[in-house]
Amino acid sequence: MTEVRLSTTSLGRTLVLDRPDRRNALTLPMWQELGALVRQVGDGPEPLYVVGAGGYFCSGADLGALQHARSGPDDAETFVHAVVSALLSIHALDREVVAVVEGGAAGGGVEIMAACDRRVAVGSPSLVFPFGHHGMVLDGFTRWRLHGIVGDEQAERLVDGRHVVQADEAVRLGLFDERHADLAALEDAEHRRPPTAGARPGERYLTGPAGLPEAVRRAAAPMLQAFPRHT
């Protein structure tokens, strides 16, 4: 079964992270497929929803993928560029992308959330920010997004050390734009949403797919520092 797939759900066009036995932790092929599917969807007037299977959004990068990325500089670059390319492909899309966060998100799951235009909590999901823990370094794009979402002071706090943010605080900080009791309530709200409600924000890290390779290199540079250089 494909672990990242496009589907048509009651919400509409939906990208599903489908590895529920691992809380949808993303392997390298999953990161690559995520970016490819987003680019395949392309621009359009209707939202693209990103959901996690099994009641949890995404627990981040698979530990095996991280371990493999630390085996050498080429593997590190392949992994980091796959992650950042997926995130920037979401950001560059001229279509509203909505993260539907049920259960929780951690690490790379938070990065995917931040790349989306709108972030919706279903129930009481918690968010784990591990980016300053054990030598981890956040990519430049997600750091930029967090500064825009929660402000400079809160962004720097969240990327320093390890933080668990509960749903109430996440709403207060602006990490979630809205919150619904369950998926049925979200679906009802989306069906009532005015067509113009999903206008894209003005400030962009890049515009369109043409600038993607350079933006990936720029955003990946800080994250690559977390991986040892082999000589």
N, CA and C atoms as a LAMMPS dump frame, in Angstrom:
ITEM: TIMESTEP
0
ITEM: NUMBER OF ATOMS
693
ITEM: BOX BOUNDS ff ff ff
-5.0000000000000000e+02 5.0000000000000000e+02
-5.0000000000000000e+02 5.0000000000000000e+02
-5.0000000000000000e+02 5.0000000000000000e+02
ITEM: ATOMS id mol type element x y z
1 1 1 N 0.837 -1.195 0
2 1 2 C 0 0 0
3 1 3 C 0.875 1.249 0
4 2 1 N 0.488 2.244 -0.816
5 2 2 C 1.235 3.487 -0.879
6 2 3 C 1.09 4.235 0.443
7 3 1 N 2.212 4.698 0.988
8 3 2 C 2.194 5.316 2.316
9 3 3 C 1.965 6.819 2.278
10 4 1 N 2.026 7.419 1.095
11 4 2 C 1.571 8.789 0.884
12 4 3 C 0.709 8.732 -0.365
13 5 1 N -0.536 9.154 -0.255
14 5 2 C -1.441 8.98 -1.394
15 5 3 C -2.428 10.134 -1.477
16 6 1 N -2.911 10.355 -2.692
17 6 2 C -3.966 11.325 -2.927
18 6 3 C -5.308 10.624 -2.918
19 7 1 N -6.295 11.264 -2.325
20 7 2 C -7.622 10.683 -2.234
21 7 3 C -8.657 11.798 -2.314
22 8 1 N -9.876 11.429 -2.631
23 8 2 C -10.994 12.356 -2.539
24 8 3 C -11.835 11.945 -1.34
25 9 1 N -11.876 12.804 -0.336
26 9 2 C -12.612 12.525 0.893
27 9 3 C -13.801 13.471 0.997
28 10 1 N -14.504 13.395 2.112
29 10 2 C -15.64 14.286 2.323
30 10 3 C -15.203 15.746 2.422
31 11 1 N -13.921 15.988 2.697
32 11 2 C -13.409 17.351 2.696
33 11 3 C -13.147 17.851 1.286
34 12 1 N -12.714 16.937 0.415
35 12 2 C -12.305 17.298 -0.933
36 12 3 C -10.996 16.611 -1.276
37 13 1 N -10.187 17.256 -2.116
38 13 2 C -8.894 16.687 -2.514
39 13 3 C -8.004 16.583 -1.281
40 14 1 N -7.532 15.376 -0.99
41 14 2 C -6.843 15.13 0.278
42 14 3 C -5.577 14.328 0.059
43 15 1 N -4.51 14.785 0.68
44 15 2 C -3.246 14.062 0.679
45 15 3 C -3.128 13.341 2.023
46 16 1 N -3.002 12.025 1.969
47 16 2 C -3.044 11.203 3.181
48 16 3 C -1.654 10.642 3.482
49 17 1 N -1.168 10.91 4.688
50 17 2 C 0.033 10.247 5.205
51 17 3 C -0.455 8.943 5.83
52 18 1 N -0.082 7.82 5.234
53 18 2 C -0.754 6.559 5.561
54 18 3 C 0.233 5.496 6.042
55 19 1 N 0.761 5.722 7.222
56 19 2 C 1.614 4.735 7.889
57 19 3 C 1.219 4.712 9.368
58 20 1 N -0.008 4.354 9.654
59 20 2 C -0.533 4.539 11.007
60 20 3 C 0.174 3.72 12.073
61 21 1 N 0.781 2.592 11.703
62 21 2 C 1.479 1.784 12.703
63 21 3 C 2.722 2.477 13.237
64 22 1 N 3.195 3.514 12.55
65 22 2 C 4.347 4.304 12.998
66 22 3 C 3.962 5.765 13.187
67 23 1 N 2.688 5.996 13.467
68 23 2 C 2.164 7.358 13.625
69 23 3 C 2.572 8.234 12.44
70 24 1 N 2.577 7.607 11.26
71 24 2 C 2.843 8.291 9.991
72 24 3 C 4.224 8.937 9.938
73 25 1 N 5.193 8.313 10.623
74 25 2 C 6.581 8.766 10.51
75 25 3 C 7.046 8.591 9.068
76 26 1 N 7.719 9.598 8.542
77 26 2 C 8.047 9.647 7.127
78 26 3 C 9.43 9.084 6.834
79 27 1 N 9.484 8.056 6.015
80 27 2 C 10.745 7.545 5.488
81 27 3 C 11.212 8.47 4.369
82 28 1 N 12.438 8.248 3.898
83 28 2 C 12.935 9.05 2.782
84 28 3 C 12.022 8.942 1.56
85 29 1 N 11.614 7.723 1.124
86 29 2 C 10.695 7.663 -0.021
87 29 3 C 9.377 8.392 0.224
88 30 1 N 8.908 8.414 1.479
89 30 2 C 7.664 9.127 1.767
90 30 3 C 7.839 10.632 1.618
91 31 1 N 8.953 11.169 2.1
92 31 2 C 9.229 12.597 1.901
93 31 3 C 9.279 12.916 0.411
94 32 1 N 9.95 12.069 -0.346
95 32 2 C 10.058 12.3 -1.785
96 32 3 C 8.698 12.231 -2.459
97 33 1 N 7.884 11.26 -2.057
98 33 2 C 6.556 11.108 -2.642
99 33 3 C 5.641 12.26 -2.238
100 34 1 N 5.784 12.743 -1.018
101 34 2 C 4.986 13.876 -0.568
102 34 3 C 5.203 15.079 -1.484
103 35 1 N 6.465 15.415 -1.718
104 35 2 C 6.76 16.542 -2.596
105 35 3 C 6.251 16.311 -4.009
106 36 1 N 6.447 15.095 -4.528
107 36 2 C 6.027 14.789 -5.896
108 36 3 C 4.512 14.886 -6.047
109 37 1 N 3.76 14.393 -5.062
110 37 2 C 2.302 14.429 -5.154
111 37 3 C 1.762 15.853 -5.05
112 38 1 N 2.38 16.664 -4.2
113 38 2 C 1.958 18.061 -4.102
114 38 3 C 2.157 18.756 -5.449
115 39 1 N 3.306 18.528 -6.062
116 39 2 C 3.565 19.139 -7.37
117 39 3 C 2.627 18.573 -8.434
118 40 1 N 2.25 17.304 -8.292
119 40 2 C 1.303 16.691 -9.233
120 40 3 C -0.072 17.339 -9.129
121 41 1 N -0.527 17.623 -7.921
122 41 2 C -1.815 18.285 -7.734
123 41 3 C -1.821 19.63 -8.442
124 42 1 N -0.749 20.386 -8.261
125 42 2 C -0.627 21.667 -8.941
126 42 3 C -1.552 22.732 -8.384
127 43 1 N -1.605 23.858 -9.087
128 43 2 C -2.376 25.01 -8.638
129 43 3 C -3.866 24.799 -8.898
130 44 1 N -4.677 25.573 -8.199
131 44 2 C -6.115 25.466 -8.416
132 44 3 C -6.894 26.228 -7.37
133 45 1 N -8.19 26.406 -7.579
134 45 2 C -9.001 27.211 -6.659
135 45 3 C -9.466 26.478 -5.407
136 46 1 N -9.462 25.151 -5.436
137 46 2 C -9.977 24.389 -4.3
138 46 3 C -8.856 24.01 -3.339
139 47 1 N -9.137 23.916 -2.042
140 47 2 C -8.09 23.559 -1.076
141 47 3 C -7.571 22.13 -1.276
142 48 1 N -6.352 21.921 -0.851
143 48 2 C -5.776 20.591 -0.703
144 48 3 C -5.617 20.355 0.791
145 49 1 N -6.19 19.267 1.292
146 49 2 C -6.123 18.939 2.711
147 49 3 C -5.029 17.899 2.938
148 50 1 N -4.284 18.052 4.017
149 50 2 C -3.254 17.082 4.398
150 50 3 C -3.672 16.464 5.719
151 51 1 N -3.821 15.147 5.745
152 51 2 C -4.281 14.444 6.939
153 51 3 C -3.364 13.267 7.233
154 52 1 N -3.413 12.789 8.459
155 52 2 C -2.703 11.584 8.843
156 52 3 C -3.684 10.456 9.097
157 53 1 N -3.329 9.252 8.688
158 53 2 C -4.19 8.093 8.91
159 53 3 C -4.105 7.633 10.367
160 54 1 N -5.173 7.006 10.836
161 54 2 C -5.143 6.374 12.145
162 54 3 C -5.291 7.303 13.325
163 55 1 N -5.763 8.527 13.103
164 55 2 C -6.027 9.427 14.22
165 55 3 C -4.839 10.206 14.72
166 56 1 N -3.732 10.235 13.959
167 56 2 C -2.571 11.03 14.349
168 56 3 C -1.998 11.652 13.082
169 57 1 N -1.632 12.934 13.164
170 57 2 C -1.187 13.641 11.961
171 57 3 C 0.154 13.103 11.456
172 58 1 N 1.224 13.347 12.193
173 58 2 C 2.543 12.883 11.739
174 58 3 C 3.55 13.038 12.863
175 59 1 N 4.294 11.966 13.134
176 59 2 C 5.302 11.99 14.199
177 59 3 C 6.674 12.413 13.699
178 60 1 N 6.755 12.867 12.443
179 60 2 C 8.014 13.398 11.937
180 60 3 C 8.775 12.41 11.082
181 61 1 N 10.072 12.621 10.999
182 61 2 C 10.921 11.762 10.183
183 61 3 C 11.131 10.412 10.865
184 62 1 N 11.096 9.356 10.08
185 62 2 C 11.356 8.005 10.59
186 62 3 C 12.781 7.926 11.145
187 63 1 N 12.947 7.293 12.293
188 63 2 C 14.269 7.217 12.924
189 63 3 C 15.268 6.484 12.047
190 64 1 N 14.799 5.475 11.307
191 64 2 C 15.693 4.772 10.399
192 64 3 C 16.212 5.674 9.299
193 65 1 N 15.347 6.561 8.803
194 65 2 C 15.754 7.508 7.764
195 65 3 C 16.786 8.484 8.31
196 66 1 N 16.585 8.935 9.542
197 66 2 C 17.561 9.833 10.158
198 66 3 C 18.9 9.144 10.363
199 67 1 N 18.861 7.897 10.823
200 67 2 C 20.1 7.15 11.032
201 67 3 C 20.855 6.967 9.72
202 68 1 N 20.132 6.638 8.655
203 68 2 C 20.774 6.469 7.355
204 68 3 C 21.364 7.794 6.871
205 69 1 N 20.663 8.902 7.115
206 69 2 C 21.158 10.209 6.681
207 69 3 C 22.463 10.573 7.364
208 70 1 N 22.707 10.022 8.546
209 70 2 C 23.94 10.323 9.27
210 70 3 C 25.112 9.442 8.838
211 71 1 N 24.894 8.569 7.852
212 71 2 C 25.961 7.657 7.438
213 71 3 C 26.971 8.3 6.5
214 72 1 N 26.669 9.453 5.949
215 72 2 C 27.612 10.122 5.064
216 72 3 C 27.014 11.382 4.48
217 73 1 N 27.861 12.277 3.932
218 73 2 C 27.365 13.567 3.447
219 73 3 C 26.386 13.45 2.288
220 74 1 N 26.592 12.479 1.395
221 74 2 C 25.661 12.33 0.28
222 74 3 C 24.272 11.904 0.765
223 75 1 N 24.258 10.964 1.727
224 75 2 C 22.979 10.511 2.276
225 75 3 C 22.291 11.637 3.047
226 76 1 N 23.082 12.425 3.774
227 76 2 C 22.519 13.556 4.506
228 76 3 C 21.896 14.561 3.549
229 77 1 N 22.601 14.87 2.466
230 77 2 C 22.082 15.851 1.518
231 77 3 C 20.821 15.334 0.831
232 78 1 N 20.804 14.06 0.482
233 78 2 C 19.615 13.485 -0.155
234 78 3 C 18.4 13.592 0.77
235 79 1 N 18.595 13.236 2.036
236 79 2 C 17.492 13.271 2.994
237 79 3 C 17.014 14.695 3.245
238 80 1 N 17.94 15.588 3.561
239 80 2 C 17.567 16.968 3.895
240 80 3 C 16.891 17.647 2.71
241 81 1 N 17.426 17.432 1.526
242 81 2 C 16.823 18.06 0.349
243 81 3 C 15.432 17.495 0.07
244 82 1 N 15.203 16.21 0.362
245 82 2 C 13.872 15.635 0.19
246 82 3 C 12.881 16.281 1.15
247 83 1 N 13.297 16.461 2.403
248 83 2 C 12.436 17.092 3.406
249 83 3 C 12.088 18.516 2.987
250 84 1 N 13.123 19.297 2.706
251 84 2 C 12.914 20.715 2.409
252 84 3 C 12.163 20.902 1.093
253 85 1 N 12.447 20.047 0.116
254 85 2 C 11.74 20.135 -1.159
255 85 3 C 10.247 19.873 -0.981
256 86 1 N 9.902 18.902 -0.141
257 86 2 C 8.484 18.63 0.131
258 86 3 C 7.819 19.829 0.791
259 87 1 N 8.49 20.42 1.789
260 87 2 C 7.92 21.564 2.494
261 87 3 C 7.741 22.757 1.568
262 88 1 N 8.745 23.029 0.751
263 88 2 C 8.671 24.185 -0.14
264 88 3 C 7.707 23.952 -1.293
265 89 1 N 7.515 22.7 -1.682
266 89 2 C 6.513 22.411 -2.709
267 89 3 C 5.118 22.735 -2.196
268 90 1 N 4.86 22.445 -0.919
269 90 2 C 3.591 22.834 -0.3
270 90 3 C 3.45 24.352 -0.309
271 91 1 N 4.496 25.027 0.106
272 91 2 C 4.471 26.488 0.228
273 91 3 C 4.306 27.174 -1.128
274 92 1 N 4.916 26.607 -2.176
275 92 2 C 4.911 27.245 -3.49
276 92 3 C 3.608 27.045 -4.243
277 93 1 N 2.789 26.105 -3.8
278 93 2 C 1.565 25.782 -4.519
279 93 3 C 0.612 26.979 -4.515
280 94 1 N 0.086 27.324 -5.68
281 94 2 C -0.91 28.384 -5.77
282 94 3 C -2.296 27.767 -5.567
283 95 1 N -2.479 27.245 -4.385
284 95 2 C -3.707 26.586 -3.95
285 95 3 C -3.634 26.536 -2.427
286 96 1 N -4.711 26.814 -1.742
287 96 2 C -4.675 26.756 -0.283
288 96 3 C -4.428 25.321 0.175
289 97 1 N -3.44 25.142 1.044
290 97 2 C -3.132 23.832 1.614
291 97 3 C -3.469 23.881 3.1
292 98 1 N -4.269 22.916 3.544
293 98 2 C -4.808 22.919 4.905
294 98 3 C -4.318 21.678 5.648
295 99 1 N -3.59 21.877 6.747
296 99 2 C -3.18 20.769 7.604
297 99 3 C -4.313 20.463 8.577
298 100 1 N -4.803 19.226 8.545
299 100 2 C -5.86 18.78 9.462
300 100 3 C -5.184 17.917 10.52
301 101 1 N -4.988 18.48 11.704
302 101 2 C -4.135 17.861 12.719
303 101 3 C -4.998 17.201 13.79
304 102 1 N -5.036 15.899 13.754
305 102 2 C -5.756 15.096 14.738
306 102 3 C -4.724 14.321 15.551
307 103 1 N -4.916 14.222 16.854
308 103 2 C -3.998 13.458 17.69
309 103 3 C -2.771 14.243 18.089
310 104 1 N -1.998 14.677 17.124
311 104 2 C -0.801 15.448 17.403
312 104 3 C 0.144 15.456 16.23
313 105 1 N 1.214 16.213 16.399
314 105 2 C 2.276 16.283 15.399
315 105 3 C 3.584 16.521 16.121
316 106 1 N 4.665 15.983 15.563
317 106 2 C 5.98 16.142 16.17
318 106 3 C 7.013 16.312 15.072
319 107 1 N 8.055 17.085 15.359
320 107 2 C 9.187 17.2 14.446
321 107 3 C 8.777 17.563 13.032
322 108 1 N 9.048 16.64 12.099
323 108 2 C 8.692 16.874 10.709
324 108 3 C 7.219 17.093 10.489
325 109 1 N 6.378 16.534 11.356
326 109 2 C 4.947 16.801 11.261
327 109 3 C 4.63 18.258 11.52
328 110 1 N 5.349 18.869 12.469
329 110 2 C 5.195 20.296 12.731
330 110 3 C 5.705 21.101 11.54
331 111 1 N 6.79 20.634 10.918
332 111 2 C 7.303 21.323 9.73
333 111 3 C 6.272 21.312 8.603
334 112 1 N 5.617 20.182 8.388
335 112 2 C 4.575 20.104 7.362
336 112 3 C 3.438 21.064 7.706
337 113 1 N 3.011 21.067 8.956
338 113 2 C 1.987 22.01 9.408
339 113 3 C 2.362 23.439 9.077
340 114 1 N 3.579 23.814 9.422
341 114 2 C 4.025 25.196 9.235
342 114 3 C 4.05 25.584 7.763
343 115 1 N 4.324 24.613 6.889
344 115 2 C 4.361 24.896 5.454
345 115 3 C 2.976 25.169 4.893
346 116 1 N 1.938 24.675 5.569
347 116 2 C 0.57 24.82 5.072
348 116 3 C 0.05 26.236 5.319
349 117 1 N -0.937 26.619 4.525
350 117 2 C -1.526 27.954 4.629
351 117 3 C -2.453 28.076 5.824
352 118 1 N -3.109 26.986 6.157
353 118 2 C -4.054 26.98 7.275
354 118 3 C -3.86 25.701 8.068
355 119 1 N -3.93 25.829 9.409
356 119 2 C -3.689 24.689 10.296
357 119 3 C -4.903 24.538 11.204
358 120 1 N -5.544 23.372 11.126
359 120 2 C -6.799 23.129 11.829
360 120 3 C -6.598 22.014 12.854
361 121 1 N -6.948 22.279 14.094
362 121 2 C -6.898 21.261 15.14
363 121 3 C -8.227 20.528 15.197
364 122 1 N -8.158 19.204 15.286
365 122 2 C -9.345 18.379 15.489
366 122 3 C -9.197 17.72 16.857
367 123 1 N -10.099 18.056 17.776
368 123 2 C -9.96 17.562 19.143
369 123 3 C -8.915 18.363 19.901
370 124 1 N -8.006 17.661 20.572
371 124 2 C -6.992 18.317 21.405
372 124 3 C -5.592 17.806 21.073
373 125 1 N -5.111 18.056 19.865
374 125 2 C -3.781 17.558 19.502
375 125 3 C -2.674 18.332 20.211
376 126 1 N -1.59 17.643 20.513
377 126 2 C -0.413 18.288 21.088
378 126 3 C 0.699 18.323 20.044
379 127 1 N 1.536 19.333 20.143
380 127 2 C 2.62 19.531 19.19
381 127 3 C 3.955 19.4 19.912
382 128 1 N 4.878 18.652 19.315
383 128 2 C 6.208 18.461 19.898
384 128 3 C 7.225 19.15 19.006
385 129 1 N 7.938 20.102 19.597
386 129 2 C 9.022 20.821 18.915
387 129 3 C 10.346 20.311 19.475
388 130 1 N 11.036 19.407 18.77
389 130 2 C 12.273 18.828 19.304
390 130 3 C 13.53 19.447 18.69
391 131 1 N 13.376 20.572 17.98
392 131 2 C 14.414 20.978 17.029
393 131 3 C 15.722 21.434 17.665
394 132 1 N 15.7 21.86 18.91
395 132 2 C 16.953 22.247 19.55
396 132 3 C 17.499 21.165 20.459
397 133 1 N 17.031 19.924 20.296
398 133 2 C 17.365 18.825 21.2
399 133 3 C 18.343 17.878 20.523
400 134 1 N 19.379 17.449 21.25
401 134 2 C 20.354 16.48 20.743
402 134 3 C 20.986 16.918 19.421
403 135 1 N 21.294 18.207 19.318
404 135 2 C 22.026 18.689 18.153
405 135 3 C 21.198 18.853 16.895
406 136 1 N 19.879 18.743 16.988
407 136 2 C 19.041 18.947 15.816
408 136 3 C 19.018 20.422 15.437
409 137 1 N 18.937 20.691 14.145
410 137 2 C 18.888 22.057 13.634
411 137 3 C 17.719 22.166 12.662
412 138 1 N 16.914 23.186 12.83
413 138 2 C 15.731 23.376 11.995
414 138 3 C 16.13 23.949 10.639
415 139 1 N 15.408 23.543 9.602
416 139 2 C 15.661 24.114 8.279
417 139 3 C 15.274 25.593 8.255
418 140 1 N 15.887 26.327 7.336
419 140 2 C 15.687 27.767 7.279
420 140 3 C 14.283 28.173 6.912
421 141 1 N 13.622 27.388 6.076
422 141 2 C 12.26 27.73 5.68
423 141 3 C 11.304 27.635 6.857
424 142 1 N 11.341 26.532 7.621
425 142 2 C 10.411 26.383 8.743
426 142 3 C 10.667 27.441 9.811
427 143 1 N 11.927 27.769 10.036
428 143 2 C 12.226 28.838 10.993
429 143 3 C 11.573 30.151 10.526
430 144 1 N 11.703 30.447 9.245
431 144 2 C 11.089 31.65 8.678
432 144 3 C 9.574 31.621 8.851
433 145 1 N 8.965 30.452 8.587
434 145 2 C 7.514 30.328 8.724
435 145 3 C 7.077 30.532 10.175
436 146 1 N 7.799 29.932 11.111
437 146 2 C 7.421 30.067 12.514
438 146 3 C 7.501 31.514 12.975
439 147 1 N 8.514 32.235 12.502
440 147 2 C 8.607 33.654 12.847
441 147 3 C 7.371 34.398 12.35
442 148 1 N 6.893 34.049 11.158
443 148 2 C 5.711 34.702 10.623
444 148 3 C 4.434 34.295 11.327
445 149 1 N 4.378 33.077 11.829
446 149 2 C 3.157 32.56 12.451
447 149 3 C 3.016 33.012 13.896
448 150 1 N 4.09 32.861 14.69
449 150 2 C 3.975 33.119 16.135
450 150 3 C 4.778 34.329 16.605
451 151 1 N 5.547 34.949 15.71
452 151 2 C 6.371 36.079 16.111
453 151 3 C 7.775 35.655 16.484
454 152 1 N 8.675 36.612 16.494
455 152 2 C 10.101 36.323 16.668
456 152 3 C 10.418 35.671 18.012
457 153 1 N 9.898 36.212 19.085
458 153 2 C 10.25 35.712 20.425
459 153 3 C 9.776 34.285 20.623
460 154 1 N 8.523 34.009 20.293
461 154 2 C 7.981 32.664 20.489
462 154 3 C 8.641 31.667 19.531
463 155 1 N 8.923 32.096 18.31
464 155 2 C 9.572 31.191 17.354
465 155 3 C 10.927 30.742 17.865
466 156 1 N 11.717 31.671 18.365
467 156 2 C 13.049 31.304 18.856
468 156 3 C 12.961 30.439 20.105
469 157 1 N 11.95 30.666 20.922
470 157 2 C 11.753 29.793 22.09
471 157 3 C 11.444 28.372 21.641
472 158 1 N 10.574 28.223 20.656
473 158 2 C 10.142 26.895 20.231
474 158 3 C 11.246 26.107 19.539
475 159 1 N 12.166 26.774 18.888
476 159 2 C 13.23 26.043 18.179
477 159 3 C 14.452 25.82 19.061
478 160 1 N 14.401 26.287 20.308
479 160 2 C 15.51 26.099 21.243
480 160 3 C 15.109 25.036 22.26
481 161 1 N 15.797 23.884 22.248
482 161 2 C 15.468 22.815 23.19
483 161 3 C 14.325 21.964 22.674
484 162 1 N 13.574 21.381 23.606
485 162 2 C 12.434 20.535 23.257
486 162 3 C 11.201 21.052 23.985
487 163 1 N 10.105 21.252 23.247
488 163 2 C 8.893 21.816 23.828
489 163 3 C 7.684 21.002 23.396
490 164 1 N 6.773 20.783 24.324
491 164 2 C 5.481 20.172 24.025
492 164 3 C 4.421 21.255 24.221
493 165 1 N 3.68 21.52 23.16
494 165 2 C 2.677 22.582 23.183
495 165 3 C 1.3 21.926 23.09
496 166 1 N 0.492 22.127 24.119
497 166 2 C -0.857 21.569 24.119
498 166 3 C -1.779 22.42 23.247
499 167 1 N -2.947 21.864 22.931
500 167 2 C -3.827 22.483 21.94
501 167 3 C -4.242 23.903 22.318
502 168 1 N -4.582 24.144 23.582
503 168 2 C -5.033 25.477 23.981
504 168 3 C -3.944 26.516 23.734
505 169 1 N -2.708 26.17 24.119
506 169 2 C -1.596 27.097 23.906
507 169 3 C -1.315 27.264 22.417
508 170 1 N -1.424 26.168 21.673
509 170 2 C -1.166 26.244 20.233
510 170 3 C -2.15 27.184 19.548
511 171 1 N -3.413 27.145 19.957
512 171 2 C -4.407 28.074 19.401
513 171 3 C -4.055 29.501 19.785
514 172 1 N -3.686 29.697 21.052
515 172 2 C -3.355 31.041 21.522
516 172 3 C -2.161 31.622 20.777
517 173 1 N -1.169 30.782 20.486
518 173 2 C 0.026 31.247 19.793
519 173 3 C -0.212 31.481 18.305
520 174 1 N -1.273 30.908 17.762
521 174 2 C -1.516 31.012 16.331
522 174 3 C -1.008 29.834 15.536
523 175 1 N -0.523 28.799 16.22
524 175 2 C -0.08 27.598 15.52
525 175 3 C -1.257 26.873 14.892
526 176 1 N -2.433 26.997 15.512
527 176 2 C -3.681 26.54 14.898
528 176 3 C -4.534 27.764 14.587
529 177 1 N -5.075 27.795 13.378
530 177 2 C -5.953 28.887 12.991
531 177 3 C -7.374 28.672 13.497
532 178 1 N -7.755 27.427 13.653
533 178 2 C -9.09 27.105 14.146
534 178 3 C -9.066 25.717 14.767
535 179 1 N -10.141 25.42 15.511
536 179 2 C -10.215 24.149 16.228
537 179 3 C -11.647 23.634 16.18
538 180 1 N -11.791 22.33 15.943
539 180 2 C -13.102 21.706 15.866
540 180 3 C -13.129 20.463 16.748
541 181 1 N -14.312 20.139 17.241
542 181 2 C -14.451 19.019 18.176
543 181 3 C -14.133 17.688 17.509
544 182 1 N -14.527 17.545 16.239
545 182 2 C -14.303 16.286 15.539
546 182 3 C -14.29 16.551 14.036
547 183 1 N -14.05 15.502 13.269
548 183 2 C -13.954 15.652 11.815
549 183 3 C -15.283 16.072 11.199
550 184 1 N -16.4 15.597 11.769
551 184 2 C -17.704 15.98 11.244
552 184 3 C -17.918 17.485 11.374
553 185 1 N -17.512 18.054 12.508
554 185 2 C -17.656 19.501 12.705
555 185 3 C -16.764 20.263 11.733
556 186 1 N -15.552 19.749 11.487
557 186 2 C -14.667 20.383 10.512
558 186 3 C -15.283 20.34 9.117
559 187 1 N -15.793 19.185 8.734
560 187 2 C -16.391 19.047 7.41
561 187 3 C -17.547 20.027 7.228
562 188 1 N -18.367 20.165 8.247
563 188 2 C -19.489 21.091 8.172
564 188 3 C -18.993 22.522 8.001
565 189 1 N -17.958 22.89 8.769
566 189 2 C -17.406 24.243 8.673
567 189 3 C -16.802 24.499 7.299
568 190 1 N -16.117 23.501 6.746
569 190 2 C -15.492 23.679 5.436
570 190 3 C -16.538 23.835 4.343
571 191 1 N -17.61 23.097 4.441
572 191 2 C -18.66 23.192 3.431
573 191 3 C -19.384 24.534 3.492
574 192 1 N -19.335 25.177 4.655
575 192 2 C -19.956 26.493 4.813
576 192 3 C -18.977 27.636 4.526
577 193 1 N -17.742 27.317 4.325
578 193 2 C -16.7 28.33 4.173
579 193 3 C -16.859 29.073 2.836
580 194 1 N -16.805 30.393 2.853
581 194 2 C -16.93 31.134 1.591
582 194 3 C -15.796 30.785 0.632
583 195 1 N -16.063 30.787 -0.67
584 195 2 C -15.03 30.421 -1.645
585 195 3 C -13.796 31.303 -1.59
586 196 1 N -13.946 32.55 -1.189
587 196 2 C -12.81 33.472 -1.146
588 196 3 C -12.047 33.407 0.167
589 197 1 N -12.473 32.551 1.083
590 197 2 C -11.863 32.54 2.414
591 197 3 C -10.437 32.023 2.401
592 198 1 N -10.059 31.294 1.369
593 198 2 C -8.734 30.686 1.351
594 198 3 C -7.693 31.457 0.571
595 199 1 N -7.812 32.776 0.518
596 199 2 C -6.843 33.581 -0.221
597 199 3 C -5.436 33.373 0.333
598 200 1 N -4.462 33.261 -0.567
599 200 2 C -3.091 33.014 -0.134
600 200 3 C -2.49 34.245 0.517
601 201 1 N -1.62 34.07 1.54
602 201 2 C -0.934 35.216 2.14
603 201 3 C 0.049 35.829 1.15
604 202 1 N 0.371 37.114 1.381
605 202 2 C 1.217 37.814 0.419
606 202 3 C 2.688 37.454 0.487
607 203 1 N 3.244 37.332 1.673
608 203 2 C 4.694 37.143 1.795
609 203 3 C 5.059 35.694 1.514
610 204 1 N 6.025 35.476 0.614
611 204 2 C 6.388 34.132 0.206
612 204 3 C 7.895 33.929 0.337
613 205 1 N 8.292 32.715 0.696
614 205 2 C 9.706 32.332 0.712
615 205 3 C 10.205 32.141 -0.712
616 206 1 N 9.327 31.67 -1.576
617 206 2 C 9.562 31.581 -3.01
618 206 3 C 8.225 31.647 -3.695
619 207 1 N 8.245 31.964 -4.982
620 207 2 C 7.013 32.032 -5.752
621 207 3 C 7.105 31.064 -6.918
622 208 1 N 6.207 30.089 -6.959
623 208 2 C 6.154 29.151 -8.076
624 208 3 C 7.283 28.146 -8.056
625 209 1 N 7.163 27.093 -8.87
626 209 2 C 8.154 26.012 -8.859
627 209 3 C 9.495 26.373 -9.491
628 210 1 N 9.554 27.44 -10.278
629 210 2 C 10.797 27.757 -10.99
630 210 3 C 11.944 28.061 -10.031
631 211 1 N 11.614 28.676 -8.891
632 211 2 C 12.662 29.027 -7.929
633 211 3 C 12.921 27.961 -6.89
634 212 1 N 12.336 26.777 -7.057
635 212 2 C 12.416 25.746 -6.025
636 212 3 C 13.837 25.259 -5.748
637 213 1 N 14.658 24.916 -6.762
638 213 2 C 15.999 24.373 -6.447
639 213 3 C 16.852 25.316 -5.604
640 214 1 N 16.873 26.592 -5.931
641 214 2 C 17.67 27.538 -5.161
642 214 3 C 17.107 27.714 -3.756
643 215 1 N 15.781 27.761 -3.627
644 215 2 C 15.166 27.89 -2.308
645 215 3 C 15.465 26.666 -1.449
646 216 1 N 15.479 25.483 -2.05
647 216 2 C 15.803 24.256 -1.312
648 216 3 C 17.233 24.328 -0.791
649 217 1 N 18.161 24.733 -1.632
650 217 2 C 19.56 24.837 -1.186
651 217 3 C 19.695 25.817 -0.02
652 218 1 N 19.009 26.936 -0.129
653 218 2 C 19.089 27.962 0.909
654 218 3 C 18.481 27.464 2.221
655 219 1 N 17.311 26.841 2.139
656 219 2 C 16.628 26.388 3.344
657 219 3 C 17.291 25.174 3.97
658 220 1 N 17.945 24.341 3.148
659 220 2 C 18.562 23.109 3.648
660 220 3 C 19.873 23.365 4.38
661 221 1 N 20.541 24.455 4.076
662 221 2 C 21.898 24.678 4.605
663 221 3 C 21.975 24.591 6.128
664 222 1 N 21.097 25.25 6.899
665 222 2 C 21.219 25.126 8.359
666 222 3 C 20.983 23.705 8.848
667 223 1 N 20.024 23 8.258
668 223 2 C 19.691 21.645 8.701
669 223 3 C 20.838 20.677 8.451
670 224 1 N 21.566 20.884 7.36
671 224 2 C 22.691 20.001 7.044
672 224 3 C 23.794 20.09 8.086
673 225 1 N 23.841 21.184 8.83
674 225 2 C 24.872 21.355 9.86
675 225 3 C 24.716 20.314 10.976
676 226 1 N 23.524 19.746 11.121
677 226 2 C 23.284 18.773 12.184
678 226 3 C 23.872 17.41 11.869
679 227 1 N 24.281 17.201 10.633
680 227 2 C 24.805 15.903 10.214
681 227 3 C 26.33 15.974 10.14
682 228 1 N 27.012 14.995 10.737
683 228 2 C 28.481 15.029 10.77
684 228 3 C 29.076 14.924 9.379
685 229 1 N 30.141 15.658 9.176
686 229 2 C 30.866 15.586 7.908
687 229 3 C 31.917 14.489 8.011
688 230 1 N 31.936 13.589 7.044
689 230 2 C 32.86 12.473 7.046
690 230 3 C 34.062 12.82 6.19
691 231 1 N 35.248 12.558 6.723
692 231 2 C 36.463 12.853 5.951
693 231 3 C 37.285 11.595 5.79
